[in-house]
Amino acid sequence: MNMKKTILSILGLSLSISMMAQSSNSFPKANIDIEMKSSKKADGSEVVTGPFATNPMTRSAMSYTVIGNTVYDLQTNGTSQRRLINHTDGTLSATWTMDNGSSPYSNRGAGYNYKSTSAWGSFPISKVESTRNGWPALASGAVNNNEFIVSHSGSGGLTLNKRSTKGAGAWIESIIPTTIPTGYDVLWPRAVVGGGKDSTLHVIAIVRHSTTGGPAFKGLTNALVYYRSKNLGATWDIQDSILPGLDSSFFSYVSADAYSIDARGDVVAIASYNSWGDVLVFKSTNNGNSWTKTIVNDFPINKYVIDDGSDANGDGSFDTISSCDGSGSLLLDNTGGVHVFYGLTRVLDSDTTDDGTSYFPGTNGLAYWNEGFGADSTQVITGALDLDGSGQLEVVPSGGSFPSYQVGLSSMPSCGISSNNTLYLVYAAMAETHSNGVQVYRHLYVMNSYDGGATWSDPEDYTPDFEYAIYEAVYPSMAKHVDSAIHIIYMRDFEPGQSVSGDLDAAAIQDIVYLNIDTALIEQFSSIKEKVIDYNVTLFPNPASDILNVRISTQTSVNDNVTISLIDALGRTVNSFGDKLIGKSAQFSMDVSELKNGMYFLRIQSKTGLITKSFVKK
């Protein structure tokens, strides 16, 4: 059975939403379907408005460490940069936008930490750059012992910091040369190392006028531009280049902060995740000399302009259109094949006088595409989960509010790959059973694929809330290189939402957390290796303090005896319950009050197969 359909049978997700993907998958709807105005304009204008104790816990199968912090909590307007490098010698480099002051965040810049073979360094107290910057993109090659951080100052060209020895030595700072006219800025960069012997630095960014509403650059309000240095930043032979297919013939603007880049040798790929345009992939097999374009998702309105309205079918009525939420991830696998992930939302432009657009944050689903699918043929592989089995996602408590990141319910994907071509995916999704009574928190979910993306495992919540029962986990960035573990950094927030954008919470220090998950743990509980029983299984409440309820149902009427095993995060069997008779449905309770706090797995096995589900004891 196709695992993408199996996910639905296991999790009992029955309600559908309107998807652009050519897939029969459906995911539960939220208990809201509100229209929200973007808090940043579609041209990418940045909105700026006015410590917790660390106690890292370590386990052999999964561990986390707080490696830094920040008050500036807008880590991206859409797609996260690749901000964690797993070097071939087992060391790690990480970066994030850091400022521990208050608005206007005059000390904003790249926070950086390095993990030697033994431990992470102390929290950084100063930024890498010499001037106010943000949006750091971290790059390093596997051949040379060097690293690069590309960021933007908000004025003129991009800031490049480089050093020849990772984790040590002084950063050498320069400005990437640009040909843009005075009055324009280069913003929101992404960077990657590629080329023969990792000799080329590739960078993409947005060019726009310094004044919102100012003159377009080469016909584009936002222009996605490409830079190339074949000697790792010494000189630049390509500057401010707009790739054919991203120019004004096809777009009036390209979504700001909604793109990514990857390279493997001479193969380079760029993805653009436009909410109001096509989702596109550009691929070069000659180190950026020439490119081919593939439409991943064909937006129904060509060359959309703000306040033109969203009448997609020409019937005189404004349409709500299924689209990309601007948060995506791109990966080149070990053979040079392209893989793309992005969150889903719906967009609307029904007011043609307000200089803005609307989106629907209650949209659920995460789309996936690879080159084997062909053009315009995404599939929806996961989403936010119905954790309490109600058939609906309760993402807004009664009388509560919605913490907005201007993305859908399941978004912020980041991906990695192992030497045997196993794909790994992490994404952030609303976890309806984790709430402070006013807002629901987002958690991190992990999936994998052993067959190049043809089938995917069930999503499992790997948010390490062993010490804190409830917190927000957002902006995950997975190191591309997966070895015996997947390596992730993310931002931990004890209040859903943001202080810089969105719902404008009070500014507070957020933790930057490094998460290490042993791939053996993922493989042990990956249902892609299992012969799945045709059961719907729901665990509630989740997390559980005293009693965990287990509900099992099936479409068949054949009685079946199952054995249920309770397994901890180290893979050890804590308890087992045998020979429970399951007909069409059954429900029973387990006393978990004596368990230590942490993540556990419930494995349900019969003669026909097995299912594994996770829950958190708090």
N, C-alpha and C positions, 0 to 999 in steps of 0.2 A: 504494500500500500504506500502511496506517496505520502511522505512525512508531513508535507505542508497541509494535507487534509487530515492526517492523523492527529496533528496538534489540536484540531478542532474537536475530534472525538474524545480525546483525553480530557481536555479542559472544559468541555461542555459549553463552548461559546456558540451561541445560537443566533444572536441578532446581527443583522448586517448593516453596513453603511455603504453609501455610494462611493465606489472605488474607481479610479482610472485604470487600475491594473487589469490585465487580461487573466484574471484568476477568480476561481469560485470561492476563495476563502472569505470568511466573514468574521467580524469580531464584535464584541458587545459595545453598544452605544453608551455614552455617558448620560448621567441624569440631568445634564444641561446640553443645550445646543445653541449657545449664545453667540451673537455676532459681536466682535470686538474690533475697535479701531486700532490700527498699528500705532504704537507709541513712538516709533521712528518712521519717518516718511519713506516711501518706497524708493527714494533716491539714495537712501542709506545715511541720512543725517543722524548723528550720534546724539542721544539724549543724556545730559549730565545734570544731576540734582544733588541737592545737598545729602580678650583671649580666653579662649577656653583652655583649660588644662589639658595637656596631651598625656596619654597613657597608653602607648601602643601595645596591643596584645599580639602574641606570636603563637601560631600553631604550625605544625609541620605541613598541613595541607592547604591552609589559607591563612594569610597574615596581613596586617596593615600597619603602616607607619605614617604619622603626620610629618611631612617634610618641609612645611612652610605655611604661611598664612597671608591673608590679604583682606583689606576692607573693600577694595574695588572688586565687586563681584560680577561685573558684566564681562565674562571671559570671552564671549563671542556674541555677535548679533544673529548668528545663524549656525554656521559650520565651524567646528573646533579645528584648530591647527593640529598637526602631529606634534605633540609636546613632550613625548617621552621616547627616548632612544635606548634600546637594549643592545649594547655593543657586543661584539663577538666574544669578548673575553669575560662576559658576565657582569660588567659594570653597567651603570645606568646613568643617564643624564635627563633632567627634567626642567621645564620652564613653565611659567604662567605669568599673567599680568598681575603685578603686585603694587599695592600702595597701602600703607597702614595709617594714613592720615584721613582727612575728611575732604569733602568737595571744596574746591575743584580738583582735588587729587593732583597737586602740582608735582608730587614726587613719583608719579606713576611710571612704571617701566617693567622690565623683565626680571622676575624673581628666578633664581637658578639654584638647583641643588644637584649634587653628584653622589652616587653611591659607589664606593669602591667595592672590592670583593668582600668586605666585612660589614660596612655600615654606611648609612647616609650621613652627610655632613650636618652641621648645625643650621638652624634656620637662617636664611639670608636676611640681612638687615638693610642692605642697599641694593639698588637695581643695577643691572649690568651696564645700561647706557649712561652717558654723561648728561643727557638732556631728557625732558619728559617724553616718554614713549608709551607704546602699548601694543597689544596683539603680537607677542613674540612667536615666531615660527622657528622651531629647532630642527637643524639638519646635520647629518654626519654620514660619512661613507664607511663602508665595511673594510676598505683597503687601507685608508690613511687614518692616522691617529689624530684627527682634527674634529672641530665642530664649529657650527655657525648659528647665530641667532639673527634673524631678520625681523625688524619691527617698524612701526610707523610713529613719527613724531606729530603728525597732523599738519605738517607744513613742509612743502617741498618734496624731496625724494625720500626713499626708504633708508633706514639706519641699518647698517651691517656691522655686526661684531663677530670677529673670528679669532681663533687661536689654533695653533698647530698641535697642541696636546690637550686632549679632552680631560676635563676635570682639574686642570692645573695651568698656571701661568696667567699672564695678563691678557685681557681681551684687547684686540686692535680694532678701533672703530673707524668707520668711513661712511660716506653717503653713496648709495648706488646711483651712478650717473643717470640723468634723465634728460630727455629733450622736450619735456612738456613746457608750455608757455608759463610765464609768471602769472600767478593767480590761481593755479591748479595745484592739487596735492595728490600724492600717491599714498594709498591707505590699505589697511587690512591685508597684509601679505601672507603668502604661503611659500614655503621653500623646501627643496629636496635636492640631494646629491645624486648624480647619475653619471652616465658616460663611461668610456673605457677607463678602467682602473679608478673609478670614482673621481674623475677629474673635472666634472662639470657641475656648476651650481645653477639650478633652475628656480626662478621666482615668478610668481603671479601676484597681482594686486589690482586694486581699483584706482583709476584716475577720475577725479571729479573736480569741479570748481570749488574754490575755498568758500565761496558764498552760496548757501543753499538757494537754488533757483537761478544761479549764474549760468553763463553760456555753456553749451554742451562742448564736449571734447570729441572732435571728429564725428559729430552727429549723435553722440551718446551722452546722456546725463550722467550715467556711470559707465565707464569703459573698462572691461577686464583686459589687462595688458600683461605681456610676457617679457621676461628678461632672461638672458643666458650669459654665463661666464664660463668659458672653457678652460680657465686656469684658476678656478675657485676664488673668484672675487678680485683678482688683480686687475683685469680689464673685462669689459662687457661688449660682446660683439652684437648682441640683440638688446635693444632698449625700447620700452613703451610700444611693443608690437601688439596689434590687435589681430588675433587669428581670424582668417576667413571663416565666416559663419557665426562670428561673435560681433560683427561690425554693424553699422547702421542700416545695412540692407535687410537685416533680420530683427534688430532690436532697437528700441528707443533708450533702454538702459538694461544693464545686467545687475541682478540682485546683489546688493552689497554684502560682503562677508558670507557668501553662499557658494563656495567653490573649493576644490581641493586638487592636489597634484601628487603624483607618485612617479618613481623612476626605478628601473632595474636595468643597469647597463645602458645601452642606447635606446631602450624602449622607455618612452615618457608618455604619461596620460594625464589629462586634465578633465575634471567634471565640473559642470556648472549647474547649480540647483535653483533654477528660477521659479519663484512662486507664480509670476505672471508671464511666463514664457516656457519654452521647451526645456526639459532636462536633457543636457547634452554631454557627450563624451568626445574628446579630441585625443587622438592617439598618434604618436610619432614613433617610427622604428629606426630613425636615423638621428637620434639625439637632438630633436627639435628643429631640424632643417625643414621638414614638411609635415603636414598633419592631415589626417582623415577624420571626418565628423560622423558621428552616429547619434540619431535622435533616440534617447532612452524613453522619454515620454513626450508626446506631441500635444502641446497646449493648444486649445481650439481657437484662440485669438492670436493672429500673427501681428507682430510689432505693436503690442499693446502700449498705450500711452495713458498715464494717470488721468482720470476724469473722462476718458472716452466711454466709460461704462462697460459692463460685463455681459453684453448681449452676444453670446457665443453662436447662437443659431440664426440670428437675424430676424427674429419674430417680433422685435420691438419691446421685449421685456428683458430686464436684467437677470442674468443667470448666476446662481451659486455654482462654482466650478470646482471639481475635485482637482487637487494639484499637490505640488511638493511644498513642504513647509520651510524650505531653505536650509535645513540642517541635514547634511549628508556625509558620506565617507566613501573614499575611493581606495582600491588596493590593486596592485599588479601582483599576480601570483607567481610561482616559481617558473612558469613557462611563458610569462609575459601576458597572460590573459587578464582582462579588465573585469573587476567586480565593483558594483556600485550599490550603496544603501542610502535611503533617505526616508524621513518622516512624511506623513501625509497630513494635509489640511484641506479646507475648502475656502475659496476666496470669493469676494463679492465687491463690485464697484457700482453701487446703486445711487450714489450722490455724486453728480458730475460737477459740483461746485466747491467741494471741501478740500481739494488738493490732497486727497488721501484715499486709502482703501480699507477694506475690512477682511478679517479672517475668522475662522471658527476653531477655537482651541480645543473644543471637545471632540474633534475628529480623531479616530483611533485607527492605527495601522502603520506598519513600517514596510516599505517596498524594497525589493531586491532585484538586481539585473546583472547578468553577465553576458559576454559576447556571444555565447552559445544560444541565447534567447532570440537574437535578431533585434531589429529596430522596433521601437515602440511596443515593448512586450514585457513590462515589469510584472513581478509577482509579489503578492503580499504574504510575508512569511511569519509575521508575528505582530503583537500589539500589546496594549495594556490588558491585564488579565482580570477576569471576574473572580477575585479571590474569595469572596463570601458566597459564591454560587447563587446570587440573586437573579442572574440573567441581565443585570445592568451594572454599569460602573458608577458607583456613588463617589464621584470625584469632587463634589461640593457638598459639605455637610449642611444640614438644615440651618439656615440663617448665616452660612459661611460665605466664603468668597473663593475665587479661582486665582491661584498664583501663576501669573503668566510669564512665559519666556518667549512668546510669539512663535511657538511651535505646537505640534499636536500632542496628544496624550502619550504617544510612544515615539521617541525621537532621539536626537543627539547620538547617532550611531558612531562607532569606531571599530576598526577591524585589524586583525593580525593574521599571520600565517606561519605554520611550522615548516621544518625542512621536508616533511613528507606530504606537503601540500594540504594539510588540514586547515580549514578556515575557522577563525574564531571571531565572534561578534559580541560587543557589549553595547547596550543602549540604555537610556533612562526612560522610565515610564511611571505614570501615576500608580501608586500602590494604595488602593482604596481602603485597605484595612489599617493604614498608617496615617493617623490624623491627629492634629492638636485640638480638634473640636471646631476649628474655624477653617483650616485649610488642610488639604491632603498632600502628603509628601511624595516625592519621586524617589524610586530605588533603581539600582543597577541590575540588569538582567543579562545573562550570558547564554549564548548558543554556539553550536559548532556544526561543521559539515565535513564529512570524510570523503565526499565524492564531488568536490569542486563546485558546490552550491546547488546540486540537483535536489538534495534533501537536507533538511535541517533538524537538529534536535529540538526538544521542547525548551522553552526559555526557563531558566532557573534564577531565582533571586540570590545574588551573591553579595548583597550589601552587608558589610561586616558590622552589624549593630549589636555586638556582644556586650558592650558597655553602656551604650545609649540606645534605649529602646526605639526612639523615634528621631530621625533627622533626615534632611534633604541630601540626596546624592545626585549631583548634576555635572555636566561638562566632562564626561569621561573621555580620556585619550589613551588608547591602547598602543603599546609599542608594537611596531610592525613585526619584528622578529620574535616568534614564540619558540621557547626552548622547552625545558621541563615545566615551565609555568607560563601563564599569561600575565603580563605586567600592565597595570593600569594606574593612571593618576586621575583624580576627580576632585571636585570642590565639595566640601561638607559644610552644610548650613543648618543651623538649628531653627531656622524660620523659613518656611517655603517662600519662594519668590526672590526678588532682588531689591537692593537699595538704589542702584544706579538707573534702572529701567523697570518696566513692567509695573508691579504694584507698589513700588517705591517704599519698601520697608525702611525702618530706621537702620542707619549704617552700623555694622558690627563686624568684628573680625571673623573671617571664614577660614576654615582649615583646608589646606591642600594635602590630600591623602594619597599615599602610594599603596596599592592593593596587589598582592601576589597570590595567585590561585594555581595550585598544582594541577597540571593538565590531567594527571591520573585521577584526581577527584572528579573533574569534569567528565572524563571518559567513563568512570565507574557509574555515574548517574545520568549518562547521556542515553536517552531512550532510543536514539537512532540505532544503537546496537541491540535493542531489545525487540523481541517479537511481541508487539503491543496487543494487550487485551482490549476488546471493544467495550471499554468501561469509561464512564465519566466519573471522575474522582474529585471531590471538593473537600478541602481541609479548612475548618473555621472554628473559632476566630484565628487569624494568622497575622501577627504573632499571638501566641497563647501563653497565659500565665499559669493556669491551673488545669483546665479541661480543654482538650482538643477533640473536636467533633469530626468524624469521618463519614462522608456521605458517598456511597457508590451506587451507580445505576447503569443499566445496560439496555440496549434495544432488544436483546434476545430474552427468551423466557426460560432458557436452560439453566438449571441450578448448577452452581460451580463452587467448589471448595477453594478458598484462598488462604495463603499464609502471609501474614503481615509482619514485617520486620522494621524495627526502629533503629536507625543508624545515625551515628554522630558525624561531625564534620571531618573526622579522621578516617572514616570508613569502618568504624568498629560497630558491631551489633550491640545495641544497648538492651534490647528486649525483643521478643518475638511472640506472635499470637497465631496459632495454627488452626486450620480447619474451621474457618468461618464460612458459613453457607451463604452464598450470594444468589438471589433470584434476580428479578428485574430491578430491585432496589434494596438497599440496606443502609442503616445508619447506626453507628455506635460511637461511644465516647472513650477517651483515654485520659487517665490521670497523669499529667506531665509536671505536676507541681514540684517533684523532687529532682527534676533534671536541672543541670546547670544551664545558665543562660547561653544562648548561641544558636547556630543553625543545625537542624536535623533533617533527616530524610526518612520518608515512610515508603517502604518498598512493598508492593502488593503483587503476589505471585500466585499463579495457578498452573495447571498442567499445560495451558495453552500459551502462556506468556507472562509478562510482568510489566508493571508501571512503577515509576519512581516519582514522588512528589516531595517538595521541600516545605518546611515551616520553620518559624523562629520561636524559640522559647525565650520569654522575657521575664 
